[in-house]
């Protein structure tokens, strides 16, 4: 990781156009921060396959690919990673997923990545700055 850029997928689940789902991270980077579900694309899988795998493995949520909306690619730089003394750079391919009311009860913590899941107002000033940037881009799409 010292000389590599990691490509990830993240999904912004939007509830009633007002709230987004975030998970409390258990690992670095952003340990102890509410952040978007997502993670690395594995060699040999497509972006869509990675989105489906990550949402199933982290949230036990079955993605309907017809509802995914591409938001933007983000360059993220972190001062820490899971490796001591190694910084992290990743390119986050970020999607929006407007939730149907019938899907709201389907989320569950399904792995060790998160210790809590919570819906936050999109305009909550305590959101991590990287989340606030994504919400701003969401608003520019009219959401």
ABEGO torsion letter per residue (X at the ends): XAABBBBBBBBBBBBGGABBBBBBBABOBGBGBBBBBEEBBBBGBBAAAAAAAAAAAAAGBBBBAAABBBABBBBBBBABBABBGBBBBBBBBBBBBBBBAAAAAABBBABAABABBBBBBAABAABBAAAAAAAAAAAAAGX
